[in-house]
Amino acid sequence: MKTAVEQLIEEMKDYSYKVSKEGNLDMVAAFDYAIGIAKKYKEKEKEQIKTAFESGWNWNFSSEKYYNETYNL
C-alpha cells in the first residue's frame, strides 16, 4: 500500500510526462520542483508513521483524536 504522498508523487510524474509530450517545458520544470518537495515530505511522512507504530499505539484511543492531537487540528 502506498502512502498519500507516494501516490501524489506518482500522479505528478504522470502529469509531468503528459505535459512533456505537449512540449510544455515550463510545466515540466514546475512538476519536477513540486516532486522534489513532495519527496522531502515523503521522508517526514515515513518518520511519522514509524513513530506512531513504535509509540505503542493505544487502541482505545480513536485514530481521529490521535490525528487531531498530533497535528494540532
N, C-alpha and C positions, 0 to 999 in steps of 0.2 A: 504494500500500500504506500502511496506517495503522500507526502505532506502537501499542504496547500501551497507553500512556497515552491516546492518542486514542480507542482502542476502549473503554477504561474510561469515559471522559467520555461517549461516546455511549450506552453502556449505562446509566449513571447518569441521563442525561437521559431515556431511555426509561422507567426505573422512576419517576422523579420525575413524569413525565406521567401514568403509570398511577395512582400514589397521589393525584395531584391530582384525578383523576376520581372517586376514592373520598371526596374531601373531607378527606384526612388532611394538614392543613396543617403539622403538626409534622414529618412525614416529608419533605414538600416542602422545608421550611426546612433540614432536615438534608442532603438531597441537594444543595441549592444551595450549602451551605457546603462539602461534600465536592468538588463540581465546581470550586469556586473554588480549593481547594487543589490538585486534580489539574491545573488549568490552569497553576499555577506550576511544577509538576513536569514538565509537558509542555515548557516552555521549557528546563528543565535537561536533559531527555532529548534535545532537539533539539541543544543545545550539545555533549553527549557524543557524539552521532552524528557531528556535524561534526568534532569533534576527532579521533575515531577515523579518519575518512576522510582528513582533512588530514595526519595524522601519518605518512602513507606506510605504511599497513598492511603489516606483514611477513607475507606469505602463507605463510611457513614456520613461522609461529608459530600454534599452534592457537587457534581462536576461544574455546574453553573456557578455555585457560590465560590468554589475554588478559583475558577477563571476570573470572576469579578473581583475577588480579593487580591489575587496575584497581580492582575493588570490594572488595579485601581479604577474599576468602572463603577 
